[in-house]
Amino acid sequence: MPKLFDVRDLRIAIFDPEVAVHGTRPSPVDGRGERLPIGWVEAIPGVSYGVDGGETLALIGESASGKSLMLLGAFGLLPEGTRVLGGTTTFRDVVYEPAGGSGNEGASSGRRRRRKRHTAGTIMDDSDPDWARVVATEVGFLFQDPIASWTPILEVGPQAGEVLDEYTDLTTEEINERVMDALGEVRLPKSRRMFGAFSTELSRGMGQRAMLAAALVKAPKLLIADEPLSGLDVSVSAAILDLVKDLKERQGMAMVLVTHDLAVVARIADRVAVVYGGRIVEEGPVGDVFAHPQHPYTSGLIGSVPSFTSGRLRPIPGEAVPLTAVPAGRCVFADRCPFVDDVCLTSEPALVESRGGSVACHHADELDLPGIG
């Protein structure tokens, strides 16, 4: 049965000035067979993931492992210096090819140009009207910076209702009423003052609630959350997490969540994909992955979380490899893995089905790794 949201073979490149100066790596080839200028490095070499209706998938891993690129790149929502090379995103049978999204300086002059505009914190790609419509009306976004994600010179309320004005026949009064109701749903004041506030007048917690309200206005089938609790106080984070969990369950939304907080994953996710070096190295049900990890990196992540249990802390030695310096033709975790051998250094393991999930490790069948007791 097809997934509600499905990303296939997503490839993303990053521009590295050091590589541009020293020419240390060959530049990648995009989906049309065109080679990029020197300085571009393929950081995400073909990742696939997806969620079913009502399901929550969490992408976890250390900072700069490629989690946000994998998620936002599927919508063409990338920062400067990054570029989608290929792959497809399917949502409710609408297929989108994000290659050529934002931040593509240095690409071929023959590449299709895309017109974009900000809509309640998201960038709509108007060159693909079917995709623009489905994202605008059925996908909600929670971004890492809930203040900067809004257009600062426009009031929050009108921005939250802009997609309804664009894609529905609702009157202005009906749209404003929906926005007011959504503000109440996320426990913000249903007031003209809140409706007419600018993002710079909001705290981070209020800004994230307002972003959630903008998502709820369209009654989304899918919620995309990129580190939505980043920079929030513990009490505010807990309140927003409970709110998201409650709204998700009541409205039957699917969600893809990027986070490094394993406690959040345990509370809200159904499945987890572990990301390292721009690859998914393990995927499966949260309970299975946390209790019985199959990849040494997953076990190391779990062991790096402080606990009241004596002796459980097992930090991972070394530092994560930068995405622009991941060695090719070998296991991405080889330099930090206690089980590394010659095959790990000469062959990159594929992500294959194993024990109800998937793992990319040459020795997964041989290992009995510690997880959460």
C-alpha positions in Angstrom: 0.0 0.0 0.0 1.5 3.4 -1.0 2.6 5.7 1.9 1.0 9.0 2.4 4.3 10.8 2.1 7.2 9.0 0.3 10.7 10.3 -0.5 12.7 8.2 -3.0 16.4 8.4 -3.8 16.8 12.1 -2.7 20.3 13.4 -3.6 21.6 16.7 -2.2 24.9 18.5 -2.8 26.6 21.1 -0.7 29.0 23.8 -1.9 32.3 23.7 0.0 34.7 26.7 -0.5 37.7 24.6 0.6 36.9 22.0 -2.1 36.4 24.8 -4.6 39.9 26.3 -3.8 41.8 23.0 -3.5 39.8 20.8 -5.9 40.1 17.9 -3.5 37.0 16.0 -4.7 35.3 15.6 -8.1 32.0 17.5 -8.4 28.8 15.4 -8.6 26.5 14.9 -11.6 22.9 15.9 -11.4 19.8 13.9 -12.5 20.2 15.2 -16.1 23.7 14.1 -16.4 25.2 17.6 -16.0 28.4 17.9 -13.9 28.3 20.7 -11.3 31.1 23.2 -11.0 34.1 22.4 -8.8 33.3 23.0 -5.1 30.0 21.1 -5.0 30.1 17.8 -3.0 27.3 15.2 -2.9 26.4 15.1 0.8 23.1 13.1 0.7 23.8 10.3 -1.9 20.3 8.9 -2.3 18.1 8.6 0.8 14.6 7.1 0.9 11.9 7.3 3.7 8.2 7.8 4.2 5.2 7.8 6.5 1.8 6.3 6.5 -1.4 8.2 7.5 -1.4 9.1 11.2 2.1 7.8 11.7 5.1 9.7 13.2 8.6 9.2 11.9 11.6 10.7 13.7 14.9 11.5 12.0 17.6 11.4 14.7 21.3 11.8 14.8 24.1 14.2 15.9 24.1 17.9 14.7 25.1 18.3 11.1 24.4 14.7 10.2 22.0 15.7 7.4 18.6 15.3 9.1 17.2 18.7 8.1 18.6 18.5 4.6 16.8 15.1 4.1 13.5 16.5 5.3 13.4 20.1 3.9 15.2 19.0 0.7 12.2 16.8 -0.1 10.2 20.1 -0.5 13.0 22.1 -2.2 13.3 24.2 1.0 17.1 24.5 1.2 19.5 27.2 2.3 22.0 28.9 0.1 24.9 26.7 -0.8 22.8 23.5 -1.1 21.2 21.9 -4.1 18.9 19.0 -4.8 20.5 16.7 -7.5 17.7 14.2 -7.9 14.9 12.1 -6.4 11.2 12.4 -6.0 8.7 13.3 -3.3 5.2 11.8 -3.4 2.4 13.1 -1.3 -1.2 11.7 -1.8 -0.3 10.6 -5.3 1.1 14.0 -6.3 4.7 13.5 -7.5 7.2 16.3 -7.1 10.9 16.5 -8.3 12.6 18.9 -6.0 15.8 19.1 -8.1 16.4 22.8 -8.8 15.0 24.1 -5.4 16.3 27.1 -3.5 20.0 27.9 -3.1 21.2 26.6 -6.4 23.9 29.0 -7.4 26.5 27.6 -9.8 24.0 25.3 -11.6 23.6 25.1 -15.4 21.9 28.1 -17.1 19.6 25.7 -18.8 18.0 24.6 -15.5 14.3 25.5 -15.1 13.9 28.7 -13.0 11.4 28.6 -10.2 9.3 31.5 -8.8 8.9 31.4 -5.1 7.0 33.4 -2.5 6.7 33.2 1.3 3.4 31.9 2.6 3.1 31.7 6.4 6.7 30.7 6.9 7.0 28.3 3.9 8.3 28.8 0.4 5.9 27.8 -2.4 7.3 26.6 -5.7 4.9 28.1 -8.2 6.5 26.4 -11.2 4.7 23.2 -10.2 1.1 24.3 -9.5 -0.2 20.8 -8.4 2.6 20.5 -5.8 2.2 24.1 -4.7 -1.5 23.5 -4.1 -1.2 20.3 -2.2 1.6 21.6 0.0 -0.2 24.9 0.7 -3.5 23.2 1.6 -2.5 19.8 3.2 1.0 20.1 4.7 1.9 22.1 7.8 5.4 23.2 8.8 7.1 23.8 12.1 10.5 25.3 11.7 13.5 25.5 14.0 13.4 29.3 14.3 9.7 30.2 14.9 10.4 33.9 14.7 12.6 34.2 11.6 10.3 31.8 9.7 7.6 34.5 9.5 7.8 37.5 7.1 8.6 40.3 9.7 6.8 43.1 8.0 3.5 41.3 7.8 1.1 40.6 10.7 0.9 37.0 11.9 -2.9 36.5 11.4 -3.1 37.4 7.7 0.0 35.3 7.0 -1.6 32.3 8.7 -4.6 32.6 6.5 -2.9 33.5 3.3 -3.0 29.9 1.9 -6.8 29.8 2.3 -7.1 33.1 0.5 -5.0 31.7 -2.4 -6.5 28.2 -2.7 -10.1 28.4 -1.4 -13.3 30.3 -2.1 -13.6 31.3 1.6 -14.4 35.0 2.3 -11.9 37.1 4.3 -14.3 37.0 7.3 -14.4 33.1 7.1 -10.6 32.9 6.8 -10.1 35.2 9.8 -12.5 33.2 11.9 -10.6 30.0 11.1 -7.3 31.7 12.1 -8.8 32.9 15.3 -10.1 29.3 16.1 -6.6 27.9 15.3 -5.0 30.4 17.7 -7.4 29.2 20.4 -6.5 25.5 19.5 -2.8 26.2 20.3 -3.7 28.1 23.5 -2.9 31.6 22.3 -5.3 34.5 22.8 -8.2 34.7 20.3 -7.8 38.4 20.1 -7.3 41.1 17.5 -4.1 42.0 19.2 -2.7 38.5 18.7 -4.1 38.3 15.2 -2.4 41.6 14.3 0.9 41.0 16.1 4.3 41.0 14.2 6.6 38.0 14.7 9.2 40.2 16.4 6.7 40.9 19.2 6.4 37.2 20.1 8.5 35.1 22.3 9.9 31.9 20.8 7.3 29.8 22.5 4.5 32.0 21.2 6.1 32.1 17.8 6.1 28.3 17.6 2.5 28.1 18.8 1.5 30.7 16.1 3.3 28.6 13.5 1.4 25.6 14.6 -1.8 27.6 14.3 -0.9 28.5 10.7 -0.4 24.8 10.1 -3.8 23.9 11.6 -5.7 26.5 9.6 -5.5 24.2 6.6 -6.4 21.0 8.5 -3.2 19.3 7.3 -2.8 15.6 6.6 1.0 15.9 7.3 3.0 17.9 9.7 6.7 18.6 9.0 8.6 19.5 12.1 12.3 20.5 11.9 13.7 20.8 15.5 10.5 22.5 16.6 11.6 22.7 20.3 15.1 24.1 19.6 15.9 27.1 21.9 12.8 26.8 24.0 12.8 26.5 27.8 12.2 23.0 29.2 8.7 23.9 30.5 7.7 25.6 27.2 9.1 22.6 25.2 7.1 20.2 27.2 3.9 22.2 26.8 4.4 22.5 23.0 5.2 18.8 22.7 2.1 17.8 24.6 0.1 20.2 22.4 1.5 18.8 19.2 0.9 15.2 20.4 -2.7 16.0 21.4 -3.5 17.8 18.1 -1.9 15.1 16.0 -3.9 12.3 17.7 -7.2 14.2 17.5 -6.8 15.2 13.9 -5.1 12.1 12.6 -2.1 13.8 11.2 1.0 12.1 10.0 4.3 13.7 11.1 8.0 13.7 10.1 10.1 15.1 13.0 13.8 16.1 13.0 15.3 16.0 16.5 18.3 15.0 18.5 16.2 14.6 21.7 15.7 10.8 22.2 13.2 11.5 25.0 11.0 13.4 22.6 11.3 10.6 20.1 10.2 8.0 22.7 7.1 10.1 23.6 5.8 10.9 20.2 7.3 8.8 17.4 6.1 5.4 16.0 9.2 4.8 13.9 12.7 6.2 14.0 15.4 6.6 11.3 18.9 7.0 12.5 21.0 9.4 10.4 24.8 9.6 10.2 27.0 11.1 7.5 24.1 11.9 5.2 22.8 8.3 5.3 20.1 6.4 7.1 22.0 3.7 9.0 19.1 2.2 10.8 15.3 2.4 10.7 12.5 0.6 12.6 9.8 0.9 15.3 11.0 3.1 18.2 10.7 0.5 20.9 12.6 -2.1 18.9 15.4 0.3 17.9 15.9 1.7 21.4 15.8 -1.6 23.1 17.7 -3.7 20.6 19.8 -1.4 18.3 21.4 -3.2 15.3 23.9 -0.5 14.3 26.9 0.5 16.5 26.1 4.2 16.0 22.5 3.8 17.2 23.8 2.0 20.3 26.3 4.8 20.8 23.6 7.5 20.5 21.5 5.7 23.1 24.5 5.2 25.4 25.4 8.9 25.2 22.2 10.0 26.9 22.8 10.6 30.6 20.7 8.4 32.9 20.1 7.8 36.6 21.2 4.2 36.0 24.8 3.8 37.2 27.3 2.9 34.4 24.9 3.3 31.5 26.7 6.3 29.9 28.6 5.1 26.8 29.8 8.1 24.8 30.8 7.7 21.2 34.5 8.3 20.7 35.7 10.9 18.2 33.7 13.4 16.2 31.1 13.2 13.5 32.6 13.5 10.0 31.5 16.7 8.1 29.0 16.0 5.3 31.4 17.3 2.7 34.2 15.0 3.9 32.5 11.6 4.1 34.8 9.0 2.5 33.3 7.2 -0.4 33.3 3.4 -0.8 33.4 2.5 2.9 31.2 2.5 5.9 30.5 6.1 7.0 30.9 5.2 10.7 34.1 3.2 10.2 36.4 5.8 11.9 34.4 5.7 15.2 33.2 2.1 15.2 34.7 -0.4 17.7 33.9 -3.3 15.4 35.6 -2.0 12.2 37.5 -4.4 10.0 38.8 -4.6 6.5 35.4 -5.0 4.8 34.1 -1.9 6.6 37.0 0.1 5.1 36.6 -1.2 1.5 32.8 -1.5 1.0 29.8 0.7 2.0 27.0 -1.4 3.5 23.5 -1.1 1.9 20.4 -0.5 4.0 18.8 -3.9 4.1 15.8 -5.3 6.0 16.6 -7.0 9.3 14.7 -8.0 12.4 11.6 -6.0 11.6 13.5 -2.9 10.6 16.5 -2.0 8.3 20.2 -1.5 9.0 23.3 -0.6 7.1 26.1 -2.6 8.8 28.2 -5.4 7.5 28.2 -7.1 11.0 24.6 -6.5 12.2 23.8 -10.2 12.3 26.9 -10.9 14.5 26.4 -8.0 17.1 24.5 -8.0 20.3 24.5 -4.3 21.1 23.3 -2.6 24.3 20.2 -0.4 24.2 17.8 1.0 26.7 17.2 -1.7 29.3 
